[in-house]
Amino acid sequence: MTLKKTIALALICLPAMVTAQKKDKAAMQAASSITAEDMKKHLYTIASKEMEGRDTPSPGLEKAASYIEAHFKALGLTPGNNGSYRQYYTLYKDSLIGASLSVNGASLELNKDFQPQANSYAAEMRFSEAVFAGYGIVDGEVRNDYKDLKVAGKLVIILDALPADYKPTVQGRNSPASVFGKLEAAMNKGAAAVMIVNSGFPRRPGTTNSNWSMNGGYRPSQPPFTFNIGTDAVAKIMGEDGKDIFNKMKAGSLSNKIYPAEITMNYAKTSTTTQVFNVLAVLEGTDKKDEFVVLTAHYDHVGKRNDTTIYYGADDDGSGTTGVLELAEAFVKAKAAGKGPRRSILFMTVSGEEKGLWGSRYYSEHPVYPLDKTTVDLNIDMIGRIGTEYLKDKDSTNYVYIIGDDKLSSDLTPITDQMNNMYVKMKLDRKYNDPSDPNRFYFRSDHYNFAQKGVPIIFYFNGTHADYHRPTDTPDKINYPMMAKRAQLVFYTAWEMANRNEMLKRDIILEKPKGF
């Protein structure tokens, strides 16, 4: 090897040599308290039949919160919200009182011919014409079904379908071809009301009641007043063009145009409210106690279906919740041994993740502790199973997906890798870290609400599996030693975050891909 090459190699290796650290015995002693046995005990309670799937809201969610709160109290942690372990927020729910639809003086039948969309606000609207806008898709320069149409203040008819010659630029809920995307397009065009033509009529009654929501009442940014209508109903408005409408659209024999008709739409509802909450506890730091490391997981799941079938949510996210409980215990034991963290640690289990990241959204908008003094959020969402892609891997129990560590701080990835290499030596798989990944996991858990506020984050995740969002996601299928090892990785990373001299740099701008 030439002298020049030798010098170059030395320079490459220098950063690693400079930043090398010795293992912290205090950290190792504390991490050893995170055991498979303890995690199993917690998870068999959190994902038990008594918790009924922990829907937001539900009695089971309350039971789970009480269990978490009792654990925090037993550890001697400080209540995280001004003397309370709970941070409350309000939910709203609408229930149908009555709905009617008439076309040219003829009354149509609820559930047989039409149903109001659950997010519609109470109103009565009258129109003398309807504008047919095909599939109702607006997708940048790729497709615009509203071209040359003026629909401001008008009733728009669109099809609940996808044209064969069109591939959306964004998939999922945020796709321009989803119901949500179509309603957003109609709203942006100023439509007063929308009728979505569906083939699935008649429908069962009762589906018009809304789910719980964080936003009650009508807001100008809310989607337009919306009715779903059947194919017989649309024929009463569009005449011959409305008969066999889906096949006519496939054949290209229909164009966007205005149809005269006297139409009255009426929707009456009543609204109720309830409160749910995040569960918060704090371990005060020493010389940097006004700065915070936040450890999060969502303790809710999807509850029951048909009032009988329980979705236990052991991995999603009983595993993450259990992880937070064990992390809290590890840090408390370290402090009891005289090795407490320099920064304060906020342990927080949030509700409503399955409904739309509600709890973390509420905290990020109403933080108890300043977000500019929050160095990192380490979020744990599913760490108890082997994901489908690793089932045949020779080292299937020694990996975890790492998401988001390179998005906001250049400090975070090297620290993450260093802690892993020093202590647990797992494979850190960053496959899902790409914002353009079609699964978009980066945007689908509670860390994202912190990221939007500029807080550096890591999302720990085992990937999906055959029991994901199924009643079969039960605690007997969890790999507890693997789960404990993943939780220890989070602990070591949090330990470094809590004890390093400086907060993490925030030197990378969060970039949102199309559709967000």
N, C-alpha and C positions, 0 to 999 in steps of 0.2 A: 504494500500500500504506500502510495506517495505521501510525502509530508503534507502536501496541500489537502489531500483527501482525509488524512488523519485529523488535521485542524478543523475541517468542515464537519466531520463526524462529532468531534468534541463540542463544537458549537451547537449542533443539533441536540445533543444529550444534556447540555448545560441547564436548560430550564427545568428539566425533570429532576436533576440533581439538586438544584437550588430550592425547589419547592418541596422536596421530599420531607416527610415528617415521620416521627416515630409514633407507634401506636399509643393511644391514650388509654392507660390502664383504668382510669375512672370511667371513661366511656364504655370500655369493654365490660366492666363490672356491672354497670347500669343496664347495658344491652342484654346481658345474660338473664335478666329478670323477665324478658319477653320470651315466653315459652309456649310450646305447642299445647301443653296441658291447660295453661291459663286461657289461651285463646279459644280452645275448645269449650271450656266452661262458659265463657262469655257468649260465644256464638250460639250454643245450644239454647241459651235464654233469648237472645235477640231475635233469632230466627225460629222461635218456637211457635206452636199452634196458638198459644195464648196471645201472641202479638198480631195474629191475623193478617200478616203481610204488610203491616205498618203503612197503610195508605195515608195520604195527606188530604184531608184530615180523617181521623178515625180513632176509636178507643185504643186500638193496638198501637198507634203512633204515640199516644199519651203514655201507655205502659212502657214502651221502649224508652221514651224520654225520661220517665221516672227512674228506670234502671240506670241509665247513663248518669243522671244527676246524683243518684245515691252513690255511685262509684266515685264521682268527683268529690263528693262530700267526705266519703270515707278516706280518701287520700289527703284530705285537708286542703284541697285547692280552693282558691278564692273565687267566689261567684264572679262570672265574667261580664255581667251587665249591671253595673251600679248596684251591687248588693243582691242581684238575682242571677240564678243560673240560666234564665230563660230570656230570650229576645223575641218578643211577640210581633206578629204582623197579621193583617186582616185579609181574609178571603171572602169572596162574593160568589153567590150562586143564584141563578135565575130559574124559575119554574113557570111553565106554561099555564096561563089562565084560559086563553082562548086564541084561536087564529082562524081567519077566513080568507078566501080568495074567490073573486067573482070575475068572470069574463063575459062582457056584453050582456050583463044582467043575469047570467046563469051562475049559480053557486057551485063551486067545486068542493069535493069532500076531503076533509083533513085525513091524512094517512093513506087514503086511496089515491088521491090525485096530487097532493102536495104536502110538504112539511116545512115549517120555518127553520132556518139555520139557528142553532142554539145561541150564537153570538149576536143575533139580531137584537136591536133595541126595540122597545115598545113604541109602536107607531101605527098610523093608518095613512096609506098613500094611494093616490089616484092618478092614473095615467090614461092618456088617450091614444098612445101608441107605444110600441116596443121596438127596440133596435136589436136585430140579430147580429152578433159579433163572432159567429163561428165557434171556435174552441176557446176564445177569450184569452189568448196567449200573447204576451209581450216579452220578447227575449232579445233585447238589444237590437242589433242589426240583423240577427238571424231570422226573426219572425215578428210580425206585428199585425195581429188580427183586427186592430182598431184603425188601420190605415184608412184615411179619408172618411172616418166616422166621427160624428160629433155626438157625444153621449152625456155631456155635462147636464146634471139635473134630470136625466132620463132613466127609464127602465131598460136594462140590458138583458138579453137572453144569450146564454152560452152553453156549450156542451161539456158535460163531465166525461171527457175522453181525451185521448192523445192521437193526433193525426199520424198516419203511418209513415209519412215522409219527413218527419221532424224528430230530431234528437235534442233534448234540452241541454243547454250548456251547463246547468247545475242540476244535480240529482237530489232526491229526498224532499223533505218538508219545504225547503227554500227554493225548490225548482219553480220556474215560471209556469210549468205545466201542472203543478199541484193545485189543489183547491185554494190553498192559501196564496199561492202565487197569482192565480187568476183573480181572486178577490182584491189583492193588492193592486193589480193592473187596473181593474175597474175603479177602485178608489182613486188611483192616481189620475184617471181620466175624468173624474168628477161624477161618476154614475150615482144616481140617487138610490137605486135599487137594482138587484140582480136576481134573475131566475136561472138556476142551474138545472139543465135537463138531465135526468137520470133514468136508467132503464129499470131500476130496482123498486118499482111500485107495483102493488101497494106495499106499505111498510107497517111494521108493528108500531102501535101507539106508545108514547112515553119517551121516545128517543129525542124529542124536541127540548127536553129539559137540559140545561147546560151543565157542564162540569164546573167544579170550583175554579175560581180565577183570582188572581191578585188585583185585577182591575174591575171595579164595579161601575155601572152606569155608562151612559153613552159618552164617547169622546169623539171629537172631530176626526181623529186619526183611525177610528175604528172602521173595519170593513163595511161596505154598504149594506143596507137592509136586504136580507137574502132569503129567498124561498127556494127549496128544492122542488122540482115539479116532474111529473111523469110524462111519458111520451103522448098519452091521450090528452093531457092538459095542454101541452105545447101546440098540438094540432088545433085546439080551439082558438089559439091566438094567431098562428101562422097559416091556418087553412091547409091546403094541399101540400104546401112546402113542409109543414110540420109532421106529416104522416110519414112513417118510416124514416125519420130524420137522420138517424145515425148512418144508415146505408146510403142515403142521398149525399151526406157529407163525404163518405168514403169514395163515392163515385164522382165527386166534384161537381155535382149538379146544383148545389146551393151556393148562393153568394150572400155577402153581408148586405142587409137592407132594412128598411123601416116597415113595420106592419101596423096598420091602424087597428085599434081595439080599445074598448072601454074596460079598464082593469082596475080593480080595487083590492089592495093588499092590507090586511089588518093583523096585528100581532100584539097580544096583551100578555104581560108576565108580572110575576112578583119576585122580589129579590130578598135574599136572606144573607146574613153574614156570620162568620165564625172567626176564631183566632187560632193560629198555630204558632210554632216557635222553633228557633234554634236553641241548642243547649251549649253554653259557653262556660269555661273555667280557665283561670289564669294561674300560672306559677311565676311569681315575681322574680325578675332577674336581680343581679347585683349592681355592678357599676354602669350597666347600660339598660337599666330596667324600663326606660322610656321608649325603647325600641323593641320590636316584636317579631317573633317567628310564629306563624300561624300554621296549625296542623288541622286539616279538615277531612271530613268524610260525610256522606249523607246517610242518615239513619232511617230514612223512609224507603219503601218499595211500592209496588203497585196494588197491594191489598188483596181483595177477594174478587172473584167473578161469580156472578149469579148468586151472591150471598153464601156460597158454599165452598167453592174451590179456592184454597189459599195459595197465593204466590209467596213462598216463604222468604225469598230474597237472601239466602245465606251468603252467597258470593257477592251479589249485587243488592245492597252494599253492606250486608252484615259483616263481611270480612274487613272492610275499611273502617267501619265503626268500631269493631273489636280492636283493630290496629291502633286507633286513637286512644282507646282505653288503656291499652298496654303501653303505649308511648308515654301517656301521662304518668303511669305508675313508675316507669323507668326513670323519668326525669325527677320525680319526687324522691325516689330512692337515692339518686345522685346528690340531690340537695341535702338529704338527711345525712349523707356521708361527708358533707362539707364541700361538695363539688357542684354546687348549683350553677345553672347557666348564667352568663353575663346578661344576656337579653331575656326579657320576659317571654314566656311561651303561652300562646293562646290555643287551647284545645277546643275545637268547635265541631259539633255534629249538627248538620243542617237538615232541614225538612224540605219537602217539595221539589227535590231534584228531578224526580221522575215526571213531574208535571210541567217542568220548564225552568229548572235551576232557581226556584223561587227563593229558598232560604238564603243561598249565597248572594243572589241578586239583592235581596233586602239588606243583608249585612253590608255589601259593597256600596250601597246607596245610603246607608245609615250606619257607618262604622262606629263601633264603640271605642276603638283605638285608632289613631290617625293612620291612614293608609300610606302617607309619606314617611312614616316611621315603621312601617311593616317591611322588613327586609325580604321576606319570601313567604309564599303559601305552598306548602307541600300537601297535595291532595291525594287521598287514597280511595280509589274506586275500583274494587274487584281485585283482590290479591290472593284468593284462596284456592284457585283452580288452575289446571293446565288448559290453556286455550287450544282451540281446534288445530291451529297451525303447528303446535308443538307436541301433539299427541304421539307422533312417530319419531320425535327427535331423541337421539341417544342421551341427551342431557336435559330431558323435558322438565325436570323439577328445579332447574338452576338458572332461570331467566326471569326477567320482568320487562315489560314495555315501559320505556321512559319517553314521555311526551312533554314538549314545551320548554325544556331546559335551555334551549338556545334562542328563545324568542325575544327576550327583553333584557337580558344581562349576559355579557361575555364572560362574567365570572362563574356562572352557574355550571356549565358543562364540565370544565376542568375540575371543579370541586366535587361534582357528582362522581366523576370517573375516579378521582383520587380516593374518595371515601370507599367506593366499591372495591377498588384494587387493594386497598389497605386492610379492609375488614372482612367483607363477605364474598368477594370474588364471584359474583353472578354475571351472567351475560346480560348486558343492558341493550335491549333491542329497541332501536329507534325507527322501526319501520313505519309506525303510525304518526311519526312526528312531522311528516310532510303535510302542510296545510291543504294541499291539493288532493291528498288521499281521499278516495270516495267515501270512506267511513266517517271522516271528519271528527274523529274522537277528540281532537284538541278543543273543539267548540261544544262538546257534549257533556261536560261535567263541571263541577262547581268552581274549579280553579279559573275557568274562563272569565267569570265575573271579576275576579281579582286582576287578571291579566288586562282586562279592558280599562282598569284604573291605573295601570302601569306597574303593578306589583309583579316581580318575577315569580314564576311558578314552576313546579314539576307535578305531573300527573303520573301516578304509579298504577299500572293496569296489567292484568294477566291475559287480556284478549277475551273474546266471546267463546262460547261453547254450546253444546247441544241443549243445555238446560237454561241458557240465558233467557230471562223474562218468561220462564215457564214455571208451573207449579213444582216441577222437579228440582229446582235450585234449592236443595235442602242441605242441612249441616253435616249429614253423614257422608256427603260427597266431597268435602273439603280435605285438602292435603295440609294438615296442620303444621308439620315441621317446615314445609315450604312456605306457608303463610307467615310463620314466625321469622324465618330468614328474611323474607321481603320486608317485614315490619322493622327488623333490625337495620336493614339498609336505610330505611326512612329515618330511623333514630340517629344513626351515625351522621347522616347528612344534616339533620336538624341540629345535632350537637355542634357541628362545625359552623353552621349558620348562626347559632346562638352565641358562640364563643370567639369568633374571629374579630379582629380589631375593627374592621370597617363593615358597614352595610354593603350589600351587593350593589355594584354599579347598575344604573339603569341607562344603558348606552345603546340600546337597540329599539327601534320604533316597531310597534306591533303592526303588522300588515295583515289586513283582512282580504281573503280571496273573494272573488265574485260570488255574490249571493248572501253576503253577510254585511 
